[in-house]
């Protein structure tokens, strides 16, 4: 039984504007590291990184949204090539799907579905 309290408030240490959060997402999507993003937007690096490491904060969510959406664009392109018969793309998609299945299985086993 999972007794984790999901109503625990999350402390936000580095408050950013919507424009800054959008920039976090954009920079994350092209592979920039969190500490570099903090410098680029002029945020307090220590506080930015603290929020970056805290699941549920706006910085955490913006960063990973950027990464996931960029990966999706690339994977969509790979899928299109696989559908056209590109064997390398087929292999890449099979690897992506296997990794996805493994991640879902780990979440199911360890009850990390959050």
C-alpha positions in Angstrom: 0.0 0.0 0.0 1.3 3.4 -0.9 1.0 5.8 2.1 2.9 8.6 0.5 1.3 12.0 1.2 0.9 13.7 -2.1 -0.5 16.8 -0.4 2.9 18.0 0.9 3.5 21.5 -0.3 6.5 22.1 -2.5 8.7 25.1 -1.6 9.7 27.1 -4.6 13.1 28.8 -4.1 13.6 30.5 -7.5 10.5 32.3 -8.8 10.6 32.9 -12.6 8.3 34.8 -14.9 6.4 32.9 -17.5 8.8 34.2 -20.1 11.8 32.9 -18.2 10.1 29.5 -17.8 9.5 29.4 -21.5 13.2 30.1 -22.1 14.1 27.3 -19.6 11.9 24.9 -21.7 13.4 26.1 -25.0 17.0 25.8 -23.8 16.4 22.4 -22.3 15.0 21.2 -25.6 18.3 21.9 -27.3 20.3 20.1 -24.6 21.6 22.9 -22.4 22.5 22.0 -18.9 20.6 23.4 -16.0 23.5 25.5 -14.6 24.0 27.0 -18.0 20.3 27.9 -18.3 20.4 29.5 -14.9 23.3 31.8 -16.1 21.5 32.5 -19.4 18.3 33.7 -17.7 20.2 35.6 -14.9 18.8 33.4 -12.1 20.5 32.7 -8.8 22.2 29.5 -9.7 22.1 27.9 -6.3 18.3 28.5 -6.0 17.6 27.6 -9.6 19.4 24.3 -9.2 17.6 23.5 -6.0 14.3 23.9 -7.8 15.6 22.0 -10.8 16.2 19.0 -8.6 12.8 19.3 -6.9 10.0 17.4 -8.7 6.9 19.5 -9.1 8.6 22.9 -9.2 8.0 25.2 -12.2 11.7 24.9 -13.2 11.7 21.1 -12.9 8.5 20.9 -15.0 9.6 23.4 -17.6 13.0 21.8 -18.0 11.6 18.3 -18.5 8.7 19.4 -20.7 11.3 20.9 -23.0 13.4 17.7 -23.1 10.4 15.5 -23.6 8.8 17.6 -26.3 12.1 17.8 -28.2 12.6 14.0 -27.9 9.1 13.5 -29.3 9.8 15.6 -32.4 13.0 13.6 -33.1 11.3 10.3 -32.4 8.4 11.3 -34.7 10.9 11.8 -37.5 12.5 8.5 -36.7 9.1 6.8 -36.8 8.3 8.4 -40.2 11.6 7.0 -41.6 10.9 3.6 -40.1 7.5 3.6 -41.8 9.2 4.2 -45.1 11.4 1.1 -44.5 14.6 2.7 -43.2 16.1 -0.3 -41.3 18.2 2.0 -39.1 15.1 3.9 -38.1 13.2 0.6 -37.5 16.0 -0.5 -35.1 16.0 2.9 -33.4 12.2 2.8 -32.9 12.4 -0.8 -31.5 15.0 0.4 -29.0 12.8 3.4 -28.0 9.8 1.1 -27.5 11.8 -1.4 -25.5 13.1 1.4 -23.3 9.6 2.7 -22.8 8.3 -0.7 -21.9 11.2 -1.1 -19.4 10.5 2.3 -17.8 6.8 1.5 -17.5 7.6 -1.9 -15.9 10.0 -0.3 -13.4 7.3 2.2 -12.5 4.8 -0.6 -12.0 7.1 -2.7 -9.9 8.5 0.2 -7.7 5.1 2.0 -7.6 6.6 5.2 -9.0 3.7 6.0 -11.2 3.7 9.7 -10.2 
